[in-house]
Amino acid sequence: MSRIGRLPIEIPKGVEVKVSPDNVVTVKGTKGTLEKKFPPIVNIEVKDNQVIVTRNGDDKEERAMHGTTRAIIANMVKGVTHGFEKTLEIVGIGYRAAKQGKKLVLNVGYSHPVEIEEEPGIEIVVEGNNKIIVRGADKEKVGQVAANIRRVREPDAYQGKGIRYAGEVVRLKEGKTGKK
């Protein structure tokens, strides 16, 4: 039995979890509503203010989906109560970010500014000129939006310039050595 999959998920106050017969889980909370459909190889039920995930058999796919399903539902519950956040830093002379309405405008060394639209359910905040915070209830969406912003100008291997996650360590390569 999966060590993660067998753990029950506690439902905090103010959170409502519903499971439809076709394995669609809906979680409502203060930060919003999340909905996800799961395969029928796992059984999801709500008992005594807890969500319990069990599997039908012992196939490889069922064992894999057992812990995965439980982890996704736990992240949905955490997302609608506390939310998720990813922080990005911009490193480089003249590189900066600004917010114009619902758009994030990045000046990162290209001949033109790069504009990124805010997705529904995601909030992008710019602190100073070089710190971007992506917030939302859906962990998957927050991570994808942060990855899309980072992809605009990934950190350079020689100078370290670009957009990186907060706390990310960029290993720099040594440049040319030249003749002596």
ZIPE-V601828 format. One record per pair of residues at least 24 apart in sequence whose C-alpha atoms are under 6 Angstrom apart, sorted by the first residue. I is the first residue (numbers start at 1). GAP is how many residues later the second one is. D is the distance in Angstrom with one decimal. If there is no record, write none. Layout:
BEGIN
i=I gap=GAP d=D
i=I gap=GAP d=D
END
This chain:
BEGIN
i=4 gap=63 d=5.3
i=5 gap=61 d=5.2
i=5 gap=62 d=3.9
i=5 gap=65 d=5.5
i=8 gap=43 d=5.7
i=8 gap=44 d=5.1
i=9 gap=41 d=5.3
i=9 gap=42 d=5.0
i=10 gap=40 d=4.7
i=11 gap=38 d=5.5
i=11 gap=39 d=5.5
i=29 gap=51 d=4.8
i=29 gap=52 d=5.9
i=30 gap=51 d=6.0
i=31 gap=49 d=4.7
i=32 gap=48 d=5.6
i=79 gap=58 d=4.2
i=79 gap=59 d=5.9
i=80 gap=57 d=5.4
i=83 gap=53 d=5.6
i=83 gap=54 d=4.5
i=84 gap=51 d=5.7
i=84 gap=52 d=5.5
i=84 gap=53 d=5.8
i=84 gap=55 d=5.9
i=85 gap=49 d=5.5
i=85 gap=50 d=4.4
i=86 gap=47 d=5.8
i=86 gap=48 d=5.2
i=87 gap=45 d=5.8
i=87 gap=46 d=4.5
i=87 gap=78 d=6.0
i=87 gap=79 d=5.5
i=88 gap=43 d=5.9
i=88 gap=44 d=5.0
i=88 gap=76 d=5.5
i=88 gap=77 d=4.3
i=88 gap=78 d=5.2
i=89 gap=41 d=5.7
i=89 gap=42 d=4.7
i=89 gap=74 d=5.7
i=89 gap=75 d=5.4
i=89 gap=77 d=5.8
i=90 gap=40 d=4.7
i=90 gap=72 d=5.8
i=90 gap=73 d=4.5
i=91 gap=70 d=5.0
i=91 gap=71 d=5.3
i=92 gap=69 d=4.8
i=96 gap=33 d=5.0
i=96 gap=34 d=5.4
i=97 gap=32 d=5.4
END
